[in-house]
Amino acid sequence: MAKVCHSCGKGPAFGHSRSHSMVATKRRFDPNLQRVRIDDAGTPRRAYVCTRCLKAGKVTKAL
C-alpha cells in the first residue's frame, strides 16, 4: 500500500541530501502520516491520514 494521505493525497517528495562538500545524494521526504480509524461514507475503516488533515478536521474519526 502506498504511503499517501487519504484526504489530500499528499505523498513522498524527493530531493537531495547535501554534504559539507556539496555532493548531492538522493533522499526522500516522507509526509507525517498516521494510521487512524476514520468514518468513510458511514463505515469505519483504517486509513493513512497526514497530521495536517487531522489537525484541520478534514476527516472524521470513527468511534
ZATI-81087 format. One record per atom (N, C-alpha, C): residue number from 0; atom name; chain; x, y, z. Coordinates in Angstrom, 1 decimal. Example, Ala and Ser with C-alpha at 12.3 -4.5 7.8 and 13.67 -1.06 7.14 Angstrom:
2
site seq->0	atom->N	mol->A	xx->13.2	yy->-5.7	zz->7.8
site seq->0	atom->CA	mol->A	xx->12.3	yy->-4.5	zz->7.8
site seq->0	atom->C	mol->A	xx->13.2	yy->-3.3	zz->7.8
site seq->1	atom->N	mol->A	xx->12.8	yy->-2.2	zz->7.1
site seq->1	atom->CA	mol->A	xx->13.7	yy->-1.1	zz->7.1
site seq->1	atom->C	mol->A	xx->12.9	yy->0.0	zz->7.9
This chain:
63
site seq->0	atom->N	mol->A	xx->0.8	yy->-1.2	zz->0.0
site seq->0	atom->CA	mol->A	xx->0.0	yy->0.0	zz->0.0
site seq->0	atom->C	mol->A	xx->0.9	yy->1.2	zz->0.0
site seq->1	atom->N	mol->A	xx->0.5	yy->2.2	zz->-0.8
site seq->1	atom->CA	mol->A	xx->1.3	yy->3.4	zz->-0.9
site seq->1	atom->C	mol->A	xx->1.1	yy->4.3	zz->0.3
site seq->2	atom->N	mol->A	xx->2.1	yy->5.0	zz->0.7
site seq->2	atom->CA	mol->A	xx->2.0	yy->5.9	zz->1.9
site seq->2	atom->C	mol->A	xx->1.6	yy->7.2	zz->1.4
site seq->3	atom->N	mol->A	xx->0.2	yy->7.3	zz->1.2
site seq->3	atom->CA	mol->A	xx->-0.4	yy->8.6	zz->0.7
site seq->3	atom->C	mol->A	xx->-1.5	yy->8.9	zz->1.6
site seq->4	atom->N	mol->A	xx->-1.7	yy->10.2	zz->1.8
site seq->4	atom->CA	mol->A	xx->-2.8	yy->10.7	zz->2.7
site seq->4	atom->C	mol->A	xx->-4.2	yy->10.4	zz->2.0
site seq->5	atom->N	mol->A	xx->-5.1	yy->9.9	zz->2.8
site seq->5	atom->CA	mol->A	xx->-6.4	yy->9.5	zz->2.3
site seq->5	atom->C	mol->A	xx->-7.2	yy->10.8	zz->1.9
site seq->6	atom->N	mol->A	xx->-7.0	yy->11.9	zz->2.6
site seq->6	atom->CA	mol->A	xx->-7.8	yy->13.1	zz->2.4
site seq->6	atom->C	mol->A	xx->-7.2	yy->14.0	zz->1.3
site seq->7	atom->N	mol->A	xx->-6.0	yy->14.3	zz->1.4
site seq->7	atom->CA	mol->A	xx->-5.4	yy->15.3	zz->0.4
site seq->7	atom->C	mol->A	xx->-4.5	yy->14.7	zz->-0.6
site seq->8	atom->N	mol->A	xx->-4.1	yy->13.4	zz->-0.5
site seq->8	atom->CA	mol->A	xx->-3.3	yy->12.8	zz->-1.5
site seq->8	atom->C	mol->A	xx->-1.8	yy->13.1	zz->-1.4
site seq->9	atom->N	mol->A	xx->-1.4	yy->13.7	zz->-0.3
site seq->9	atom->CA	mol->A	xx->0.0	yy->14.0	zz->-0.1
site seq->9	atom->C	mol->A	xx->0.8	yy->12.8	zz->0.0
site seq->10	atom->N	mol->A	xx->1.9	yy->12.7	zz->-0.8
site seq->10	atom->CA	mol->A	xx->2.8	yy->11.6	zz->-0.8
site seq->10	atom->C	mol->A	xx->4.2	yy->12.0	zz->-0.5
site seq->11	atom->N	mol->A	xx->5.2	yy->11.1	zz->-0.7
site seq->11	atom->CA	mol->A	xx->6.6	yy->11.4	zz->-0.5
site seq->11	atom->C	mol->A	xx->7.0	yy->12.4	zz->-1.6
site seq->12	atom->N	mol->A	xx->8.0	yy->13.3	zz->-1.1
site seq->12	atom->CA	mol->A	xx->8.6	yy->14.2	zz->-2.1
site seq->12	atom->C	mol->A	xx->10.1	yy->13.8	zz->-2.1
site seq->13	atom->N	mol->A	xx->10.7	yy->14.2	zz->-3.2
site seq->13	atom->CA	mol->A	xx->12.1	yy->13.7	zz->-3.4
site seq->13	atom->C	mol->A	xx->13.0	yy->14.9	zz->-3.6
site seq->14	atom->N	mol->A	xx->14.3	yy->14.8	zz->-3.1
site seq->14	atom->CA	mol->A	xx->15.2	yy->15.9	zz->-3.2
site seq->14	atom->C	mol->A	xx->16.6	yy->15.3	zz->-3.1
site seq->15	atom->N	mol->A	xx->17.5	yy->16.2	zz->-2.6
site seq->15	atom->CA	mol->A	xx->18.9	yy->15.8	zz->-2.4
site seq->15	atom->C	mol->A	xx->19.4	yy->16.1	zz->-1.0
site seq->16	atom->N	mol->A	xx->20.2	yy->15.2	zz->-0.5
site seq->16	atom->CA	mol->A	xx->20.9	yy->15.5	zz->0.7
site seq->16	atom->C	mol->A	xx->22.2	yy->16.1	zz->0.3
site seq->17	atom->N	mol->A	xx->22.6	yy->17.2	zz->0.9
site seq->17	atom->CA	mol->A	xx->23.9	yy->17.9	zz->0.6
site seq->17	atom->C	mol->A	xx->24.9	yy->17.7	zz->1.7
site seq->18	atom->N	mol->A	xx->26.0	yy->17.2	zz->1.4
site seq->18	atom->CA	mol->A	xx->27.1	yy->17.0	zz->2.4
site seq->18	atom->C	mol->A	xx->27.9	yy->18.4	zz->2.5
site seq->19	atom->N	mol->A	xx->28.8	yy->18.4	zz->3.3
site seq->19	atom->CA	mol->A	xx->29.6	yy->19.6	zz->3.5
site seq->19	atom->C	mol->A	xx->30.4	yy->20.0	zz->2.2
site seq->20	atom->N	mol->A	xx->30.7	yy->19.0	zz->1.4
site seq->20	atom->CA	mol->A	xx->31.4	yy->19.2	zz->0.2
site seq->20	atom->C	mol->A	xx->30.4	yy->19.4	zz->-1.0
site seq->21	atom->N	mol->A	xx->29.1	yy->19.6	zz->-0.7
site seq->21	atom->CA	mol->A	xx->28.0	yy->19.8	zz->-1.6
site seq->21	atom->C	mol->A	xx->27.8	yy->18.7	zz->-2.6
site seq->22	atom->N	mol->A	xx->28.2	yy->17.5	zz->-2.2
site seq->22	atom->CA	mol->A	xx->27.9	yy->16.3	zz->-3.0
site seq->22	atom->C	mol->A	xx->26.4	yy->16.0	zz->-2.8
site seq->23	atom->N	mol->A	xx->25.7	yy->15.8	zz->-3.9
site seq->23	atom->CA	mol->A	xx->24.2	yy->15.6	zz->-3.8
site seq->23	atom->C	mol->A	xx->23.9	yy->14.1	zz->-3.9
site seq->24	atom->N	mol->A	xx->23.2	yy->13.6	zz->-2.9
site seq->24	atom->CA	mol->A	xx->22.8	yy->12.2	zz->-2.9
site seq->24	atom->C	mol->A	xx->21.2	yy->12.2	zz->-2.7
site seq->25	atom->N	mol->A	xx->20.6	yy->11.3	zz->-3.4
site seq->25	atom->CA	mol->A	xx->19.1	yy->11.3	zz->-3.4
site seq->25	atom->C	mol->A	xx->18.5	yy->11.0	zz->-2.0
site seq->26	atom->N	mol->A	xx->17.5	yy->11.7	zz->-1.7
site seq->26	atom->CA	mol->A	xx->16.8	yy->11.4	zz->-0.4
site seq->26	atom->C	mol->A	xx->15.3	yy->11.5	zz->-0.6
site seq->27	atom->N	mol->A	xx->14.5	yy->11.1	zz->0.4
site seq->27	atom->CA	mol->A	xx->13.1	yy->11.1	zz->0.3
site seq->27	atom->C	mol->A	xx->12.5	yy->11.8	zz->1.5
site seq->28	atom->N	mol->A	xx->11.6	yy->12.7	zz->1.3
site seq->28	atom->CA	mol->A	xx->10.9	yy->13.4	zz->2.3
site seq->28	atom->C	mol->A	xx->9.5	yy->12.8	zz->2.5
site seq->29	atom->N	mol->A	xx->9.3	yy->12.0	zz->3.6
site seq->29	atom->CA	mol->A	xx->8.1	yy->11.3	zz->3.8
site seq->29	atom->C	mol->A	xx->7.1	yy->12.3	zz->4.6
site seq->30	atom->N	mol->A	xx->5.8	yy->12.3	zz->4.2
site seq->30	atom->CA	mol->A	xx->4.9	yy->13.1	zz->5.0
site seq->30	atom->C	mol->A	xx->4.6	yy->12.4	zz->6.3
site seq->31	atom->N	mol->A	xx->4.1	yy->13.2	zz->7.3
site seq->31	atom->CA	mol->A	xx->3.8	yy->12.7	zz->8.6
site seq->31	atom->C	mol->A	xx->2.4	yy->12.1	zz->8.6
site seq->32	atom->N	mol->A	xx->2.4	yy->10.8	zz->8.3
site seq->32	atom->CA	mol->A	xx->1.1	yy->10.0	zz->8.1
site seq->32	atom->C	mol->A	xx->0.8	yy->9.2	zz->9.4
site seq->33	atom->N	mol->A	xx->-0.4	yy->9.2	zz->9.8
site seq->33	atom->CA	mol->A	xx->-0.8	yy->8.4	zz->10.9
site seq->33	atom->C	mol->A	xx->-1.9	yy->7.5	zz->10.5
site seq->34	atom->N	mol->A	xx->-1.9	yy->6.2	zz->11.0
site seq->34	atom->CA	mol->A	xx->-2.9	yy->5.3	zz->10.6
site seq->34	atom->C	mol->A	xx->-4.1	yy->5.4	zz->11.6
site seq->35	atom->N	mol->A	xx->-5.2	yy->5.9	zz->11.2
site seq->35	atom->CA	mol->A	xx->-6.3	yy->6.2	zz->12.1
site seq->35	atom->C	mol->A	xx->-7.6	yy->5.6	zz->11.6
site seq->36	atom->N	mol->A	xx->-8.5	yy->5.3	zz->12.5
site seq->36	atom->CA	mol->A	xx->-9.8	yy->4.8	zz->12.1
site seq->36	atom->C	mol->A	xx->-10.7	yy->6.0	zz->11.7
site seq->37	atom->N	mol->A	xx->-11.1	yy->6.1	zz->10.5
site seq->37	atom->CA	mol->A	xx->-12.0	yy->7.2	zz->10.0
site seq->37	atom->C	mol->A	xx->-13.3	yy->6.7	zz->9.6
site seq->38	atom->N	mol->A	xx->-14.3	yy->7.6	zz->9.6
site seq->38	atom->CA	mol->A	xx->-15.6	yy->7.3	zz->9.1
site seq->38	atom->C	mol->A	xx->-15.7	yy->7.6	zz->7.7
site seq->39	atom->N	mol->A	xx->-15.6	yy->6.5	zz->6.8
site seq->39	atom->CA	mol->A	xx->-15.6	yy->6.7	zz->5.4
site seq->39	atom->C	mol->A	xx->-17.0	yy->6.3	zz->4.8
site seq->40	atom->N	mol->A	xx->-17.9	yy->7.2	zz->4.5
site seq->40	atom->CA	mol->A	xx->-19.2	yy->7.0	zz->4.0
site seq->40	atom->C	mol->A	xx->-20.0	yy->6.1	zz->4.9
site seq->41	atom->N	mol->A	xx->-19.9	yy->6.4	zz->6.2
site seq->41	atom->CA	mol->A	xx->-20.7	yy->5.6	zz->7.2
site seq->41	atom->C	mol->A	xx->-20.1	yy->4.3	zz->7.7
site seq->42	atom->N	mol->A	xx->-19.0	yy->3.9	zz->7.1
site seq->42	atom->CA	mol->A	xx->-18.3	yy->2.6	zz->7.5
site seq->42	atom->C	mol->A	xx->-17.0	yy->3.0	zz->8.1
site seq->43	atom->N	mol->A	xx->-16.7	yy->2.5	zz->9.3
site seq->43	atom->CA	mol->A	xx->-15.4	yy->2.8	zz->9.9
site seq->43	atom->C	mol->A	xx->-14.3	yy->2.0	zz->9.2
site seq->44	atom->N	mol->A	xx->-13.1	yy->2.6	zz->8.9
site seq->44	atom->CA	mol->A	xx->-12.0	yy->1.8	zz->8.3
site seq->44	atom->C	mol->A	xx->-10.7	yy->2.5	zz->8.7
site seq->45	atom->N	mol->A	xx->-9.6	yy->1.8	zz->8.6
site seq->45	atom->CA	mol->A	xx->-8.3	yy->2.4	zz->8.9
site seq->45	atom->C	mol->A	xx->-7.7	yy->2.9	zz->7.6
site seq->46	atom->N	mol->A	xx->-7.2	yy->4.1	zz->7.7
site seq->46	atom->CA	mol->A	xx->-6.5	yy->4.8	zz->6.6
site seq->46	atom->C	mol->A	xx->-5.4	yy->5.6	zz->7.1
site seq->47	atom->N	mol->A	xx->-4.5	yy->5.9	zz->6.2
site seq->47	atom->CA	mol->A	xx->-3.4	yy->6.8	zz->6.5
site seq->47	atom->C	mol->A	xx->-3.8	yy->8.2	zz->6.2
site seq->48	atom->N	mol->A	xx->-3.7	yy->9.1	zz->7.2
site seq->48	atom->CA	mol->A	xx->-4.1	yy->10.5	zz->7.1
site seq->48	atom->C	mol->A	xx->-2.9	yy->11.3	zz->7.6
site seq->49	atom->N	mol->A	xx->-2.6	yy->12.4	zz->6.9
site seq->49	atom->CA	mol->A	xx->-1.5	yy->13.3	zz->7.3
site seq->49	atom->C	mol->A	xx->-2.0	yy->14.1	zz->8.5
site seq->50	atom->N	mol->A	xx->-1.0	yy->14.5	zz->9.3
site seq->50	atom->CA	mol->A	xx->-1.3	yy->15.3	zz->10.5
site seq->50	atom->C	mol->A	xx->-1.9	yy->16.6	zz->10.2
site seq->51	atom->N	mol->A	xx->-1.6	yy->17.2	zz->9.1
site seq->51	atom->CA	mol->A	xx->-2.2	yy->18.5	zz->8.7
site seq->51	atom->C	mol->A	xx->-3.7	yy->18.3	zz->8.5
site seq->52	atom->N	mol->A	xx->-4.2	yy->17.2	zz->7.9
site seq->52	atom->CA	mol->A	xx->-5.6	yy->17.0	zz->7.7
site seq->52	atom->C	mol->A	xx->-6.3	yy->16.6	zz->9.0
site seq->53	atom->N	mol->A	xx->-5.6	yy->15.9	zz->9.9
site seq->53	atom->CA	mol->A	xx->-6.2	yy->15.6	zz->11.2
site seq->53	atom->C	mol->A	xx->-6.4	yy->16.9	zz->12.0
site seq->54	atom->N	mol->A	xx->-5.4	yy->17.7	zz->12.0
site seq->54	atom->CA	mol->A	xx->-5.5	yy->19.0	zz->12.8
site seq->54	atom->C	mol->A	xx->-6.6	yy->19.9	zz->12.2
site seq->55	atom->N	mol->A	xx->-6.7	yy->19.9	zz->10.9
site seq->55	atom->CA	mol->A	xx->-7.7	yy->20.8	zz->10.3
site seq->55	atom->C	mol->A	xx->-9.1	yy->20.2	zz->10.3
site seq->56	atom->N	mol->A	xx->-9.3	yy->19.0	zz->10.7
site seq->56	atom->CA	mol->A	xx->-10.6	yy->18.4	zz->10.8
site seq->56	atom->C	mol->A	xx->-11.2	yy->18.0	zz->9.5
site seq->57	atom->N	mol->A	xx->-10.3	yy->17.7	zz->8.5
site seq->57	atom->CA	mol->A	xx->-10.8	yy->17.3	zz->7.2
site seq->57	atom->C	mol->A	xx->-11.4	yy->15.8	zz->7.2
site seq->58	atom->N	mol->A	xx->-11.0	yy->15.0	zz->8.2
site seq->58	atom->CA	mol->A	xx->-11.6	yy->13.7	zz->8.3
site seq->58	atom->C	mol->A	xx->-12.3	yy->13.6	zz->9.6
site seq->59	atom->N	mol->A	xx->-13.3	yy->12.7	zz->9.7
site seq->59	atom->CA	mol->A	xx->-14.0	yy->12.5	zz->10.9
site seq->59	atom->C	mol->A	xx->-13.5	yy->11.1	zz->11.5
site seq->60	atom->N	mol->A	xx->-13.1	yy->11.1	zz->12.7
site seq->60	atom->CA	mol->A	xx->-12.6	yy->9.9	zz->13.3
site seq->60	atom->C	mol->A	xx->-13.8	yy->9.0	zz->13.7
site seq->61	atom->N	mol->A	xx->-13.6	yy->7.7	zz->13.5
site seq->61	atom->CA	mol->A	xx->-14.7	yy->6.7	zz->13.9
site seq->61	atom->C	mol->A	xx->-14.5	yy->6.4	zz->15.3
site seq->62	atom->N	mol->A	xx->-15.6	yy->6.1	zz->16.0
site seq->62	atom->CA	mol->A	xx->-15.6	yy->5.8	zz->17.4
site seq->62	atom->C	mol->A	xx->-15.3	yy->4.3	zz->17.6
